[in-house]
């Protein structure tokens, strides 16, 4: 019996558990809403923080949000 973290039933490439907590996969929502890279990453990190990297993911989301705010301010 192997102790590999890849032995369970989770498909880490096509359907990782941390992106499939609700009725819609995070990537499907991002594509459906036609979000850009910055917007998509904000949603991605906020969606997975409870099941993956905790506060680190929230800080990443904040970083992308601050970048988006700067970009929008520069266009106004």
Secondary structure, DSSP 8 states (H G I E B T S, - for coil): ----TTSSS-BTTTB-GGG-SSSS-HHHHHHHTT--HHHHHHHHHHHHTTTTTTHHHHHHHHHHHHHHHHHHHHH-
